[in-house]
Amino acid sequence: MKPNAIIFDFDGVLLESEYAGNLHLAETLTSLGHPVSTEEAMARFMGLAGPDFHAAIERHIGGPIPEAFHDSRRAEDARVAADGLEAVAGAIAFVRALPADLPRAVASSSSIAWIDRHLRHLGLREAFGEHIYSGREHVARGKPAPDIYLHAAQQLGVPIEDTLIIEDSPVGVTGAVASGAMVVGLCAGRHCPPDHAAVLRAKGVEHIARGFDEIAAMIGLTLPV
């Protein structure tokens, strides 16, 4: 596998945010009288954003989202923004080991403000330059549509079929596979259960990695010892 560009999902690929975010989501919904476990929250909501996320929440609770839900989410976002979150294991070393002339981008369902803030926390902001793209801000259709990946590849100036996408969620890999890119399903985050690889394969992913060292081996990248 010799990609001419790499597109990274963000939450669950570079940032260890999926488990923490879905834990808080499950606690919030349960406290509002709509019980759901962290595992169920990840299965139902992971990878969604904007109107798609809100629609999924409304289906779960059977009606409009109460303001208390939004208040809780805003408070948690503010706390996380101040404290920061850890990187997914191996992510920082992998990004820093990439050749300087290899185009790369982030294509996420999260907002640009969220991505920018946490890339700075991780010390990776300069690694991506202007190539940070949000499915809720740059395209009309977010994941699982392939639009955000196609947009990112176009901005990088690399054909999508020559691009590697690293994704972790079923919603994300659905769009990544549909884009026509090379796709690796990453099962390195805390949110990935033992059967996560099988779930991603069922969405059409051929290449699975349990860590960034395995992706490095796939593309011939030497990581620092």
C-alpha positions as CSV (number, residue, x, y, z in Angstrom):
1,M,0.0,0.0,0.0
2,K,1.6,3.2,-1.2
3,P,-0.7,6.2,-0.7
4,N,0.0,9.6,-2.2
5,A,-1.9,11.3,0.6
6,I,-3.5,10.3,4.0
7,I,-6.8,11.6,5.4
8,F,-7.3,11.1,9.1
9,D,-10.6,10.9,10.9
10,F,-10.1,12.8,14.2
11,D,-12.2,11.5,17.2
12,G,-11.1,8.0,17.9
13,V,-8.3,8.0,15.4
14,L,-6.1,10.9,16.6
15,L,-7.9,12.0,19.7
16,E,-9.0,9.6,22.5
17,S,-12.4,11.2,22.7
18,E,-15.0,8.6,21.6
19,Y,-15.2,6.6,24.8
20,A,-15.2,9.7,27.1
21,G,-17.8,11.5,24.9
22,N,-20.1,8.5,24.7
23,L,-19.7,7.8,28.4
24,H,-20.9,11.4,29.1
25,L,-23.7,11.1,26.5
26,A,-24.9,7.9,28.1
27,E,-24.9,9.5,31.6
28,T,-26.7,12.5,30.3
29,L,-29.5,10.6,28.6
30,T,-29.9,8.3,31.5
31,S,-30.2,11.2,33.9
32,L,-32.9,12.7,31.8
33,G,-34.9,9.5,32.0
34,H,-33.8,7.8,28.7
35,P,-31.4,5.0,29.9
36,V,-28.6,3.9,27.6
37,S,-25.3,2.3,28.3
38,T,-22.0,3.6,27.0
39,E,-21.7,0.7,24.7
40,E,-25.2,1.3,23.3
41,A,-24.4,5.0,22.9
42,M,-21.3,4.2,20.8
43,A,-23.3,1.7,18.6
44,R,-26.1,4.2,18.0
45,F,-24.4,7.6,17.9
46,M,-20.7,7.3,17.2
47,G,-19.5,9.1,14.1
48,L,-22.7,11.2,13.7
49,A,-22.8,15.0,14.0
50,G,-25.1,18.0,13.5
51,P,-28.6,17.2,12.3
52,D,-27.9,13.5,11.9
53,F,-26.8,13.3,15.5
54,H,-29.7,15.3,16.8
55,A,-32.1,13.2,14.8
56,A,-30.7,10.0,16.3
57,I,-31.0,11.4,19.8
58,E,-34.7,12.3,19.1
59,R,-35.4,8.8,17.8
60,H,-33.9,7.4,21.0
61,I,-35.9,9.6,23.4
62,G,-39.0,9.6,21.2
63,G,-39.4,13.4,21.0
64,P,-37.7,16.8,20.9
65,I,-34.3,17.2,22.7
66,P,-34.7,19.0,26.0
67,E,-32.6,22.1,26.7
68,A,-31.1,20.3,29.7
69,F,-29.4,17.9,27.2
70,H,-27.8,20.8,25.3
71,D,-26.8,22.5,28.6
72,S,-25.0,19.3,29.8
73,R,-23.2,18.9,26.4
74,R,-22.0,22.5,26.4
75,A,-20.7,22.2,29.9
76,E,-18.8,19.0,29.1
77,D,-17.4,20.5,25.9
78,A,-16.1,23.5,27.9
79,R,-14.5,21.2,30.5
80,V,-12.8,19.1,27.9
81,A,-11.7,22.2,25.9
82,A,-10.0,23.5,29.1
83,D,-8.5,20.2,30.2
84,G,-7.7,18.5,26.9
85,L,-7.8,14.8,26.0
86,E,-5.1,12.2,25.3
87,A,-4.0,11.1,21.9
88,V,-4.9,7.7,20.7
89,A,-1.9,5.5,21.4
90,G,0.8,5.9,18.7
91,A,-1.0,8.7,16.9
92,I,1.5,11.5,17.6
93,A,4.6,9.5,16.7
94,F,2.9,8.3,13.5
95,V,2.0,11.8,12.3
96,R,5.4,13.2,13.2
97,A,7.1,10.4,11.3
98,L,5.3,11.1,8.0
99,P,7.5,12.5,5.2
100,A,7.2,16.2,5.1
101,D,6.1,16.2,1.4
102,L,3.3,13.6,2.0
103,P,-0.1,15.5,1.8
104,R,-2.3,14.9,4.8
105,A,-5.6,16.2,6.1
106,V,-8.1,15.7,8.9
107,A,-11.7,15.0,7.8
108,S,-14.0,14.8,10.8
109,S,-17.6,15.1,11.8
110,S,-16.5,17.5,14.6
111,S,-16.3,21.3,14.2
112,I,-13.2,23.0,13.1
113,A,-13.0,24.8,16.4
114,W,-12.9,21.4,18.2
115,I,-10.4,19.9,15.9
116,D,-8.1,23.0,16.0
117,R,-8.2,23.2,19.8
118,H,-7.3,19.6,20.4
119,L,-4.7,19.4,17.7
120,R,-3.0,22.2,19.6
121,H,-3.3,20.3,22.8
122,L,-1.7,17.3,21.1
123,G,1.1,19.4,19.5
124,L,0.0,18.4,16.0
125,R,-1.7,21.6,14.8
126,E,1.1,22.6,12.4
127,A,1.3,19.1,10.9
128,F,-1.9,19.7,9.0
129,G,-1.7,23.3,8.0
130,E,-4.9,24.5,6.3
131,H,-6.1,21.0,5.6
132,I,-8.7,20.5,8.4
133,Y,-12.2,19.8,7.2
134,S,-15.5,19.4,9.0
135,G,-18.4,17.4,7.7
136,R,-20.8,19.9,9.3
137,E,-19.0,23.0,7.9
138,H,-17.5,22.1,4.5
139,V,-20.0,19.8,2.8
140,A,-23.8,19.5,2.6
141,R,-23.8,15.8,3.6
142,G,-21.8,14.6,6.5
143,K,-20.7,11.0,7.3
144,P,-21.8,8.3,6.3
145,A,-21.8,10.1,3.0
146,P,-18.4,10.2,1.3
147,D,-18.5,13.9,0.6
148,I,-16.1,15.1,3.3
149,Y,-13.4,12.7,2.1
150,L,-13.8,13.6,-1.5
151,H,-13.6,17.3,-0.5
152,A,-10.4,16.7,1.5
153,A,-8.7,14.8,-1.3
154,Q,-9.7,17.5,-3.8
155,Q,-8.2,20.2,-1.6
156,L,-5.0,18.1,-1.2
157,G,-4.9,17.8,-5.0
158,V,-4.6,14.0,-4.9
159,P,-7.1,11.5,-6.6
160,I,-9.2,9.8,-4.0
161,E,-8.1,6.4,-5.3
162,D,-4.5,7.3,-4.4
163,T,-5.5,8.4,-0.9
164,L,-5.5,6.4,2.3
165,I,-8.3,7.1,4.8
166,I,-7.8,6.0,8.5
167,E,-11.2,5.6,10.2
168,D,-12.5,4.0,13.3
169,S,-16.3,4.1,13.4
170,P,-18.9,2.2,11.4
171,V,-20.4,5.5,10.2
172,G,-17.0,6.8,9.1
173,V,-15.8,3.7,7.3
174,T,-19.1,3.5,5.4
175,G,-18.3,6.8,3.8
176,A,-14.6,6.1,3.4
177,V,-15.3,2.9,1.5
178,A,-17.9,4.6,-0.7
179,S,-15.4,7.3,-1.6
180,G,-13.2,4.9,-3.5
181,A,-10.1,5.5,-1.4
182,M,-7.8,2.9,0.3
183,V,-9.2,2.5,3.8
184,V,-7.8,1.2,7.0
185,G,-10.1,0.5,9.9
186,L,-8.3,1.4,13.1
187,C,-9.1,-0.4,16.3
188,A,-6.8,1.3,18.7
189,G,-9.0,3.5,20.8
190,R,-10.5,2.7,24.2
191,H,-13.9,2.7,22.5
192,C,-13.2,-0.3,20.4
193,P,-14.6,-3.6,21.8
194,P,-13.2,-7.0,20.9
195,D,-15.6,-7.4,17.9
196,H,-14.9,-4.0,16.5
197,A,-12.8,-5.3,13.6
198,A,-15.6,-7.6,12.5
199,V,-18.0,-4.7,12.6
200,L,-15.8,-2.6,10.4
201,R,-15.2,-5.5,8.0
202,A,-18.9,-5.9,7.7
203,K,-19.0,-2.3,6.3
204,G,-16.5,-3.2,3.6
205,V,-13.2,-2.5,5.1
206,E,-10.4,-4.8,3.9
207,H,-7.5,-3.6,6.0
208,I,-7.7,-3.6,9.8
209,A,-5.0,-2.3,12.1
210,R,-4.9,-2.7,15.9
211,G,-2.4,0.2,16.2
212,F,-0.5,2.8,14.3
213,D,2.5,0.5,14.1
214,E,0.5,-1.8,11.9
215,I,-0.5,1.0,9.6
216,A,3.1,2.1,9.4
217,A,4.1,-1.4,8.3
218,M,1.3,-1.4,5.7
219,I,2.7,1.8,4.1
220,G,6.4,1.2,4.6
221,L,6.8,4.0,7.2
222,T,9.6,3.8,9.8
223,L,8.5,4.8,13.3
224,P,11.0,6.1,15.9
225,V,12.1,3.4,18.4
